[in-house]
Amino acid sequence: MDSKRHLNTLMVHDKDQYHDQFGAVVPPTYQNSLFTFSSWEAIEQAFEDKINNSIYSRGKNPTVAFVEQKIASLAEGDKSKLFASGMAAVSAGILHFVSAGDHIITLKNIYGPSISLINDFLIPKMNIEVSYVSGTDIDEIISEIKPNTRLIYLESPSSVVFRLQNLQQIAVIAKKYNIATAIDNTWATPLFQKPLSLGIDLEIHSCSKYLGGHSDIVSGVLIGGETLIDAIHVREYELLGAKMAPTEASLLLRSLRTLDLRMARHQDNALKIAEFLNSHPQVALVNYPGLASFPQSALAQQQMSGFSGLMSFRLKTDDLVKIKTFFNNLELFQIGVSWGGHESLIYAPAISCLKEQSPEQFKKMGISLGDMRISVGLENVDDLLLDLSQALKLIE
Ligand SMILES: Cc1ncc(COP(=O)(O)O)c(C=O)c1O
């Protein structure tokens, strides 16, 4: 298909790549583990180029490969590999770049389990060193570079507080020192932020969020240049084995058809809600990169072309009874941990933190009892605003 066509056209049309499938408008799901060959020579030939041939579905399955191609074009990468979960993609991506004794620079506010992967697995099992930085100051990153630094691992916007890193600036520095760069780009989606075109080596997504978009699949993806993705394919993908199932790939393909429609609605709804919360007397602050008052608004406008539906805000009150009253009386915002689906959700970081730490301890981490994370869904925004409004009224 003509690659100059718009991305939403590329996401909707694929018939020309499936003309031999009885004219099926939806590509078939190849629900099979292996592929057979007509002769010794034929299978021998397939093994010579195993990246491009379907031999066994732990390596390449045609349905999964078809969706990988679509996601790669969405992100302006050469190739992608789909994994069983976002964390499978994060783990494979990081493990690809580091060996025992290497050093990683990353942020204090990346996704919690990504921090646990480093602290509870890579450090004790592989003697990896790590420097946690704010990510907002390039000099701080440069000052942490060591002879054994192999990877700068980013997440922009980061989790919970949604702080940005200047991707182009970091990519230039990393190249100068011959350090690889990877980014968890789940928040922005490949539609709203194109890290590969800003010089980042590896783009990572949890497809369980906006790419899947309907809260019915768990999956992840790595996107990058051909050499990098082929190297990950033969090592971390096939050997760690966290591959994506063909049925999940079909669901993901269905979701990609409507990605730009859904993201436009998530963005519109989220901006209205962020503005409402930002001027509400019961709310102390709102973290949403799409707000004009967001501290890094200029960088957000420069390196992203849109904003998704996940944000956090802080209730003014510290009174746990009032906080729970607000939380438990929302009718449309359902209580749950994930985000990026059709439905609006709410979660409070204090729920997990209170189990492990005192309010004083997690205040030191910058988290407050009244911090709320909401994923703004596809409902009518007036209904969502009314819902927030009535729950906030209860704690006046
Ligand atoms: C920013 C971010 N990255 C990665 C992940 C992990 O994705 P998954 O749950 O698909 O393993 C999540 C999950 O919430 C996330 O929020």
The ligand as an SDF file (V2000), in Angstrom:
LIG
                    3D

 16 16  0  0  0  0  0  0  0  0999 V2000
    3.3680    2.8810   31.5250 C   0  0  0  0  0  0  0  0  0  0  0  0
    3.1560    1.4010   31.5410 C   0  0  0  0  0  0  0  0  0  0  0  0
    4.0670    0.6170   30.9430 N   0  0  0  0  0  0  0  0  0  0  0  0
    3.9460   -0.7200   30.9450 C   0  0  0  0  0  0  0  0  0  0  0  0
    2.8800   -1.3370   31.5610 C   0  0  0  0  0  0  0  0  0  0  0  0
    2.8140   -2.8420   31.5950 C   0  0  0  0  0  0  0  0  0  0  0  0
    1.8990   -3.3150   30.6750 O   0  0  0  0  0  0  0  0  0  0  0  0
    1.1440   -4.7240   30.8350 P   0  0  0  0  0  0  0  0  0  0  0  0
    0.1780   -4.5590   31.9550 O   0  0  0  0  0  0  0  0  0  0  0  0
    0.5080   -4.9150   29.5080 O   0  0  0  0  0  0  0  0  0  0  0  0
    2.1660   -5.7500   31.1360 O   0  0  0  0  0  0  0  0  0  0  0  0
    1.8900   -0.5660   32.1680 C   0  0  0  0  0  0  0  0  0  0  0  0
    0.7230   -1.1980   32.8040 C   0  0  0  0  0  0  0  0  0  0  0  0
   -0.0620   -0.5750   33.4970 O   0  0  0  0  0  0  0  0  0  0  0  0
    2.0430    0.8430   32.1800 C   0  0  0  0  0  0  0  0  0  0  0  0
    1.1600    1.6420   32.8010 O   0  0  0  0  0  0  0  0  0  0  0  0
  1  2  1  0
  2  3  1  0
  2 15  2  0
  3  4  2  0
  4  5  1  0
  5  6  1  0
  5 12  2  0
  6  7  1  0
  7  8  1  0
  8  9  2  0
  8 10  1  0
  8 11  1  0
 12 13  1  0
 12 15  1  0
 13 14  2  0
 15 16  1  0
M  END
$$$$
